[in-house]
Amino acid sequence: MATKLSNEIIAAAIQGYEAQKQQIDAKLDELRGMLAPRTSESEAAPRKRRKRRLSPEGRRRIIEATKRRWAAVRAAKEKEAKRSASAKG
């Protein structure tokens, strides 16, 4: 009989926790609604973001910065390789 009582207590605990979970979820939804209230159905749908376009000058600056960054990485690797080669030799 101890296992049946134990199972009943576990089942009751599960039901209690499920009820608490539903209450918490309802309160969370309410709070989220307070953060970003939506007044109409048209606002309920997510907005499409406009594609951002770079000017040719902006693109060129990004490319140049990337090239400089990788050149620095390659130079550091070569410098480290020369150090290790001279230390071995």
C-alpha positions in Angstrom: 0.0 0.0 0.0 3.0 2.3 0.5 3.8 2.4 -3.2 0.1 3.2 -4.1 0.1 6.1 -1.7 3.4 7.2 -3.0 2.2 7.1 -6.6 -0.9 9.0 -5.7 1.2 11.7 -3.9 3.4 11.9 -7.0 0.4 12.2 -9.3 -1.1 15.0 -7.1 2.3 16.8 -7.0 2.5 16.7 -10.8 -1.0 18.1 -11.1 -0.2 20.9 -8.7 3.0 21.8 -10.5 1.2 21.8 -13.9 -1.4 24.2 -12.5 1.4 26.4 -11.1 3.2 26.3 -14.5 0.0 27.4 -16.3 -0.4 30.3 -13.9 3.2 31.3 -14.4 2.9 31.1 -18.2 -0.2 33.3 -18.1 1.6 35.9 -16.0 4.6 35.8 -18.3 2.4 36.3 -21.3 0.7 39.3 -19.5 4.1 40.8 -18.7 5.4 40.3 -22.3 2.2 42.1 -23.5 3.0 45.0 -21.3 6.5 45.3 -22.8 5.4 45.4 -26.4 1.6 46.1 -26.6 0.1 45.5 -30.0 -3.0 47.4 -30.9 -4.0 46.0 -34.2 -3.7 42.8 -36.1 -1.5 44.3 -38.7 1.1 44.9 -36.1 0.9 41.3 -34.9 2.6 40.1 -38.0 6.4 40.5 -38.0 7.6 43.3 -40.1 9.9 42.6 -43.0 13.2 44.3 -42.6 14.5 46.3 -45.5 17.7 45.0 -47.0 20.6 47.3 -46.1 22.8 48.3 -49.0 26.4 49.4 -48.7 27.8 52.2 -50.8 30.7 51.2 -53.0 33.0 53.3 -50.8 31.8 51.5 -47.7 32.3 48.1 -49.3 35.8 49.1 -50.4 36.7 50.2 -46.9 35.5 46.9 -45.5 37.5 44.9 -48.1 40.6 46.9 -47.4 40.3 46.5 -43.6 39.8 42.7 -44.1 42.9 42.5 -46.2 45.0 44.5 -43.6 43.7 42.2 -40.8 44.6 39.0 -42.7 48.0 40.5 -43.7 48.7 41.1 -40.0 47.7 37.5 -39.2 50.0 36.1 -41.9 52.9 38.4 -40.9 52.6 37.2 -37.3 52.6 33.6 -38.4 55.7 34.1 -40.5 57.4 35.9 -37.7 56.6 33.0 -35.3 57.8 30.5 -37.8 61.1 32.3 -38.2 61.6 32.5 -34.4 60.9 28.8 -34.0 63.2 27.9 -37.0 66.1 29.9 -35.5 65.6 28.5 -32.1 65.7 24.9 -33.4 68.8 25.6 -35.6 
